Amino acid sequence: MSIAVIGAGYAGLAAAVELVTQGQTVEVFEASRTLGGRARAVVTEEGTIDNGQHVLIGACSETLRLMRTVGADPQRLLQRLPLTLEFPGEFRLAAPPLPAPLHIAAALLRAQGIGWREKWAALRLMHRLQRDGFCVVPDRTVSAWLQEQQTPSRQRRFLWEPLCIAALNTPPDRASTQMLAHVLRDSLAATRAASDLLLPRVSLSALFPEPAAHFIHRHGGTVHRGRRITLLEHSADGWRLDGAGPFSQVIVAVASHHLDALLPELKPLVAHFEWEPIVTTWLTYPPTIRLAQPMLGVSDGCAQWLFDHGQISGKPGLIAAVISARGRHLDLPTAELERRIHNEIAHLVPGLPSPSSVRTITEKRATFASTPGLRRPPTRTPFPGLWLAGDYVGSALPSVAGDYPATLEGAVRSGVQAARHVLSASIQAG
Ligand SMILES: Cc1cc2nc3c(=O)[nH]c(=O)nc-3n(C[C@H](O)[C@H](O)[C@H](O)COP(=O)(O)OP(=O)(O)OC[C@H]3O[C@@H](n4cnc5c(N)ncnc54)[C@H](O)[C@@H]3O)c2cc1C
């Protein structure tokens, strides 16, 4: 069977890896010379950074499985930290080394910066979600849900709202509680390891996409870089991609906003998707500069989270500041945004000198907005032998109940799902 995958982001590469593992021959076509899509390395004069700081969690089971498959050892390439949310001087929650679910109960009960009433309220909230099987019917915004649960304000501000923005990249007043509940079910309410934070020690292209491409080549497949597909044509012998082919099966693993350029007929499936940005500012300080933790929250700042790459990826002095979702920061000129972020870091690091270089990357369409009741297209399309993969595709893997927000794990799962459809189509074909 001849199979093509369009797009070498995490979804397309996951699909291709799964297929070559099962003995299929696959050709991957990627528009860019760099693999990874929205999670990729960016080469600058100062060195290699990422298009945006990414955080995985222990619950990213399919991503970790496929990393192992392609020989990208998660233990070496990801720094694993027990769940810790710290806003210096305001709030700290850290999961102790206890078996689940005690680690989360203990983390909440020992949290600093909220009172006992708030701690019990947080436990009750988790308990209610668990009792309801993490089903939120009808789905509603996280703000409305927190309001209904009469969640105390500091708990909202330092726990649920930062978790919502970090996990869904959508402001709480627009974010789907159901999607947040899926993430909570698979992380905080699962095993202790599932709630660990995993921070990439290498670039996002080196983490999985490059090892995946080598793996695909070793298994007889091809990854074509710099090959943007502009025309998909179907005829009796299969699909042709800008004349290449024919392919009996094609997985289209492009972002949803690139879908209509290839398949205008599918536009109605994705036209209602809205986008949320992510801004990442990379600041280079002298190597002696260090944050108190590899990852720190900023309260009432422009930045939301700071990442110390001296403690993460062996680049002392390099700090990434992340601002997820839409907000007023988007109205600021870049130089002003960078100045404010530097001042916020200076509050945490006394005597901080000016950075020797600053680079801000704004991904305007970082993720789709995870809004309540969002309709997601299925993997199967109305066209024979044509499948969809990507973080926006609805989940139907038997092991995964419910949709994920736009994440690496969501992308990888959709890729695996598309590959399994192709494999069963090949069995049926004979
Ligand atoms: C700044 C930022 C921060 C993020 N932070 C996190 C995080 O902390 N944790 C997390 O889990 N997720 C995070 N995400 C989300 C995550 O990166 C995405 O959900 C995921 O990478 C999507 O993968 P994908 O394969 O579905 O799509 P994409 O990565 O968009 O891949 C699609 C690929 O298709 C290619 N393509 C498009 N059109 C064509 C064509 N016609 N022909 C050939 N190729 C084509 C594109 O070049 C691209 O490489 C973040 C995203 C951004 C941008």
The ligand as a Gaussian input file, in Angstrom:
#p B3LYP/6-31G(d) Opt

LIG

0 1
 C        4.115000      28.938000      21.154000
 C        3.408000      27.639000      21.406000
 C        3.446000      27.069000      22.670000
 C        2.795000      25.859000      22.895000
 N        2.894000      25.272000      24.132000
 C        2.468000      24.015000      24.292000
 C        2.759000      23.304000      25.483000
 O        3.368000      23.840000      26.411000
 N        2.352000      22.010000      25.578000
 C        1.701000      21.388000      24.547000
 O        1.412000      20.193000      24.656000
 N        1.372000      22.048000      23.416000
 C        1.746000      23.333000      23.254000
 N        1.486000      23.997000      22.091000
 C        0.591000      23.370000      21.088000
 C        1.332000      22.359000      20.216000
 O        2.544000      22.881000      19.734000
 C        0.436000      22.007000      19.029000
 O       -0.805000      21.550000      19.532000
 C        1.028000      20.908000      18.158000
 O        2.369000      21.180000      17.830000
 C        0.190000      20.766000      16.892000
 O        0.763000      19.767000      16.067000
 P        0.104000      19.346000      14.701000
 O        0.985000      18.322000      14.113000
 O       -1.331000      19.030000      14.915000
 O        0.096000      20.666000      13.779000
 P        1.323000      21.552000      13.259000
 O        2.405000      21.574000      14.271000
 O        0.740000      22.851000      12.852000
 O        1.873000      20.759000      11.984000
 C        1.354000      20.903000      10.702000
 C        2.504000      20.827000       9.714000
 O        1.953000      20.829000       8.406000
 C        2.795000      21.601000       7.563000
 N        1.994000      22.012000       6.399000
 C        0.935000      22.855000       6.370000
 N        0.429000      22.933000       5.118000
 C        1.171000      22.103000       4.351000
 C        1.145000      21.741000       2.982000
 N        0.225000      22.247000       2.141000
 N        2.058000      20.859000       2.499000
 C        2.999000      20.320000       3.338000
 N        3.062000      20.630000       4.656000
 C        2.172000      21.513000       5.156000
 C        3.225000      22.738000       8.468000
 O        4.399000      23.356000       7.968000
 C        3.454000      22.007000       9.781000
 O        4.768000      21.545000       9.907000
 C        2.074000      25.230000      21.849000
 C        2.027000      25.814000      20.583000
 C        2.691000      27.000000      20.357000
 C        2.664000      27.596000      18.971000

